[in-house]
Amino acid sequence: MSDSPEAAAALAQPPAAPLDLTLLLGDRRFLAALATRLGAEMTIIAFVSSSSLAAVTALGLTPTQDGTAAAAACTIALFGAAAFVAQRRLFGSFALG
């Protein structure tokens, strides 16, 4: 770290203030996007939370079978994400087809 007067002056000043939260919460466009996102997230959480109960009771699966199916779905999703990252690294952008 430098001991120059410029460096000391830069460290003495507070960093630039981030966007004010009250400004964001006063913007109707932000609130509309926030409400939509929160609604979607709560819907996904409710679906995921109740899906194992529905699979066990309605489909007659055992908890072990349901857990195995959930683990397989997560593993497939991770492999898909890894393949996407590898494709981006190999080709530099979205490669469709």
KEKOLVO-613769 format. One record per residue (C-alpha): x, y, z; residue number from 1; chain. Coordinates in steps of 0.1 Angstrom, whole numbers. Each point is the difference from the previous one (the first is absolute). Last residue first. Layout:
N
SITE     X     Y     Z num chaine
SITE     X     Y     Z NUM      A
...
This chain:
97
SITE     X     Y     Z num chaine
SITE  -276  -259  -324  97      A
SITE     0    31    21  96      A
SITE    34    10    12  95      A
SITE    -4    28    26  94      A
SITE    34    17     4  93      A
SITE    37    -7     2  92      A
SITE    -1   -34   -17  91      A
SITE    20   -22    23  90      A
SITE    -5    20    32  89      A
SITE   -37     5    -7  88      A
SITE    -5   -37    -8  87      A
SITE    18   -10    32  86      A
SITE   -23    24    20  85      A
SITE   -31   -15   -16  84      A
SITE    12   -36     5  83      A
SITE     6     8    37  82      A
SITE   -35    14     3  81      A
SITE   -15   -31   -16  80      A
SITE    21   -22    23  79      A
SITE   -13    19    30  78      A
SITE   -36    -3   -12  77      A
SITE     4   -38    -6  76      A
SITE    14    -3    36  75      A
SITE   -29    20    14  74      A
SITE   -25   -22   -18  73      A
SITE    18   -32    11  72      A
SITE     0    12    36  71      A
SITE   -37     8    -1  70      A
SITE    -8   -34   -15  69      A
SITE    22   -17    27  68      A
SITE   -18    20    27  67      A
SITE   -34   -10   -13  66      A
SITE    10   -37    -2  65      A
SITE    14     2    35  64      A
SITE   -32    17    13  63      A
SITE   -20   -29   -15  62      A
SITE   -21     8   -30  61      A
SITE   -38    -5     0  60      A
SITE    -6    25   -27  59      A
SITE   -25    21    19  58      A
SITE    15    -3    35  57      A
SITE    37    -1    -6  56      A
SITE     1    22   -31  55      A
SITE   -24    25    15  54      A
SITE    20     3    32  53      A
SITE    32     3   -21  52      A
SITE   -15    27   -21  51      A
SITE   -12    21    29  50      A
SITE    32    19     8  49      A
SITE    10     2   -37  48      A
SITE   -33    15   -10  47      A
SITE    -1    25    30  46      A
SITE    36    11    -7  45      A
SITE    -7     5   -37  44      A
SITE   -32    20     7  43      A
SITE    19    21    26  42      A
SITE    27     8   -26  41      A
SITE   -26     9   -26  40      A
SITE   -18    24    23  39      A
SITE    32    16    12  38      A
SITE    11     5   -36  37      A
SITE   -33    16   -10  36      A
SITE    -1    22    31  35      A
SITE    36    11    -6  34      A
SITE    -7     8   -37  33      A
SITE   -30    20     9  32      A
SITE    18    18    28  31      A
SITE    29     9   -23  30      A
SITE   -24    14   -26  29      A
SITE   -18    19    27  28      A
SITE    31    18    13  27      A
SITE    -3    11    36  26      A
SITE    16   -32    13  25      A
SITE    31     7   -22  24      A
SITE     4    35    13  23      A
SITE    -5   -11    36  22      A
SITE    27   -26    -5  21      A
SITE    25    27   -11  20      A
SITE    23   -12   -27  19      A
SITE    35    -5    13  18      A
SITE    20    28    15  17      A
SITE    34     6   -15  16      A
SITE    27   -11    23  15      A
SITE     9    21    31  14      A
SITE    30    23    -4  13      A
SITE    31    -6    21  12      A
SITE    12   -28   -22  11      A
SITE     2    22   -31  10      A
SITE    18    27    20   9      A
SITE    26   -25    12   8      A
SITE     5   -14   -35   7      A
SITE     5    35   -13   6      A
SITE    24     9    28   5      A
SITE    23   -29   -10   4      A
SITE     5   -29    25   3      A
SITE    -6   -27   -26   2      A
SITE   -13   -34     9   1      A
